[in-house]
Amino acid sequence: GDLAESVGVANSAPFNKIEAIVKEAQQKGRKIHFLPPYRHDTQILIMDLMGIHPSKQREAASLDLINAVVKMRSTKTAEEIEELERAAVIGYEMHTKAMRLIRPGRTEKYIAGQIDSVALSLGAHHSFATIFSQHGEIMHGAPSMNKLEDGRLVLCDCGGETINNYCSDNTRTMPVNGKYTQRQKDIYDIVDECHDLALDVAKPG
């Protein structure tokens, strides 16, 4: 009601009315807009409501609605910026906890568990399953029971999600023993310089 009106939504209805609403729209020949679904339960719902098979749903999604959502998300309100800053602080606390804990002999699982506990203790939760692995070359490497080894690097990709669902997500690579070898440092510095250059050159237009 009031909440919908505050964001410009004129009509809303309980979820249990969706089938009747969709049927009526179809009978009137109205276009039904939906975003490309990625959750299986949503794909099943779309198939039940409109008869569109999951393999066809991505191409049947509404470009108008996609563009409207992109436009809406491209500009943040002051309240949203505050939430993003709050999420960034949670992520910072998670990463610095990892930096303080890593040392040879500790398992990836142990440190990942400690990282996630930081988010929980701040009244939040992780924004995605924490990635913590000595095998940074493996995409989305889940933390294992492998022990951290002296001389190796470990990748930490984690972030926090606030109670209002705004997220942070940062990736850092750290030396297990606290000190980079010269080769590790050289590669790290190249990546660091590229990061700073991207920040420098990225601007409107």
N, C-alpha and C positions, 0 to 999 in steps of 0.2 A: 504493500500500500504506500505508506509515506516514503519508505526507503526507495521504492521503484520510482516514485514521482520525483524524488530529489535528483535522480540521474536521467530524467527525461523519458522514462518508460510510462506510457499512458495506460497500457493494459497489462495485467498480470493475472495468473490463474494458478490454482493448485496443480501439482504435477499429475494427479490422478485424472485430470481433465484433458491431458495432452492428446490422447487417441481421438477423442471427439473433435477437438480443435483442428487437428491435422486432417481428419476425414472431411470436415466442413470446408476447409481451405481447398482440398483436392476437388471437391464437388463444384466449387466456384471457379475452378481453374486458376487459383492463385499460386504464385511461385513460393515454394517453401525453402527458406534459406537455412543452411547449416554449414559449419566449418568442417574441414577435413578431420574425421575422427581418428584417434590413435588408441583409444581404450576399447577393448573388446566388448564391454557391456554397452557402450554407446553404439558400436557397430551393429550389435544385435538389435538394439532399440530402433535404429534407423531402418533396418531390414524389416522389423515387425510393423513399423508405422507406415513405411512408404514402399516396401517391397524392393528396395535397392540392395543388391548383394554387396557384402563388404569389399569385394574386389573392384567394384564399380563406384564406390562411395567417394573416393578421393577426386575423381574426375567430375563427379556430380555435385561436388561442394560449390557453394556460392562465391564467385569471385567478388561480387559486390560486398558481401559480408566480410570476406577476408580483408579487402582493402579498407573497409570501415574500422575493423579491429586494429589493423596496422596503424592507421591514422590516429586512433584513440590512444594507442600505447606509445606513440612516438613523442607525445608531450606529457610530462609529468606535472601534477599539481604539487603545491608546497607540502601537502600531507603525504603524498606518495614519496617525495624526496626524503622526507623525514623517516619514513618506513625503510627506504633503501639504505639510508645511513645507519639505521638501527641494525639492519641485516648485515651490513658491512662490519660493524663492530663485533657482532657475534662471530662472523667468519674470521676476523682478525684474532680473536681470543682462541678460536679453534686451532688456527695455524701456529700461533706462538706457543700454545700448549704442546703441539707436536714437536716443535723445535727444541723445547726444553726437555722432552722425554726421550728423543731418539738417541740410542747408543747401541753398540754391538751387543748381541745376545738377547735383546728384547724382541718379541714377535711383532709382526705387522698387525696382527689381530689385536694385541694388547693396546698398541698405540691408537689404532682406529677406534677402539672402544672408549678410550680416554677422551679422544677428540669429540666423539658424539656426546659424551656425558657433559661436555662444556655447554653445548647447545641446549641440552635438556635442563641443566642447572640454571640457565638464564631464561627459563620459561618459554623456550622455543624448541625447535627440533631441526635435524639436518635437512637441507633443501633437496638432497638426493643421497643415494647410498654412497657413503664416504669411500673414496679411492685412496688407498695407501699401499704402495708396492715398490719393491726394488726393481721390478720389471716395468719401468715406465714406458717401454716400447709397446706394451700390450694395452690396447684401448680399454678403458674402464676396468683396470685390473683390481679385482676385489682383494682386500687384505687376507693374507693366508697365515698359516701357523709357522711360516718360514721365519727364522731368526735373522735379524739385521746383521750384516757382515761388515767388518772393518774394511775401509777402502772403497766401499760401494756408495752409490747414490740412492736415495729413496724419493719417490714422487708422492706428494700429498695434494689431492684435489678434493676440497671440501667447502662447505658453506652452510650458513644458517638460514632458517626460514622463520620469519616473525609470525606472531599469532594472526596477523592480517594477511599472511601468505605472500609477503615480499621476500625475495631471496638474494643471497650473495653466493658467489661461486668463484673461487680463486685456485690456481694451481701453482705450487712451488716445488722446487727440487732441492734437496738438502744432502750434504755429506753425512753418512752414518756416524763417523767419528768426530764430526764437528769441524773438519778442515778439508778443503778441496785440494786435490792434487793439481799441479800446474795445468795439465790437459783438461781436467774437469773445469777449472777456473776459466780457462780460455774460451771453452764452449759456452759456459754460463754467461760470461761477459758479452759474447756475441748475441745471445738471446736477449739479454738485458738491454743492450743498445738498440736492438730491433724494436723491442717493446716501447722504449722511450721515444724512438723516432716515430713510431705509429701514433703515439699520443701527440707528438709535436705537429705532425702533418694532417691529422684528422680534424677537419673543421667543416662547417656547413658549406656546401657547394663544391 
